[in-house]
């Protein structure tokens, strides 16, 4: 008897669990769409997919324009930096040559102390000049690198624009077709009513009624 009660209880529990799962499944099951609703859903999804493609194409164009603008700015700045750096280097060379000639004249002096002092100052001047030239050349190198980076950015920008334009036209065409298909299901969009026109029409009717009286 005891085993029979246990078996009966297990069977009862099984059916309870089975029916509870069936009820939950029925409650959570999504209602089936009609044929018209499915057509509408597909049309809307088609428009959404094409809009994503269009956004991607526009992103290429935006990035391309950004790179091109940045490259142009960099090249313009680099030209100005290069002009300044070359001018500074020319000024350094002029100053060095002028000071060196003055010291060179002292080397012909009969006074040994003057000659020794001139040699010392020439060595110091040359060391200073080499360091100044190194810094000036570094500025020139940096300006040239900036110019080349600007050129590369412009090239990348043109490439992005080219890809964007290739993707844009088909996406625009596809969007027009998808919207046309959606409109065929939903009908044309409602036109906005001009409130001012309604008010004017109302005023005209009131005036007409006044004249008739």
Secondary structure, 3 states (H helix, E strand, C coil): CHHHHHHHHHHHHHHHHHHHHHHHHHHHCCCCCCHHHHHHHHHHHHHHHHHHHHHHHHHHHHHHHHHHHHHHHHHHHHHHHHHHHHHHHHHHHHHHHHHHHHHHHHCCCCCHHHHHHHHHHHHHHHHHHHHHHHHHHHHHHHHHHHHHHHHHHHHHHHHHHHHHHHHHHHHHHHHHHHHHHHHHHHCCCCCCCCHHHHHHHHHHHHHHHHHHC
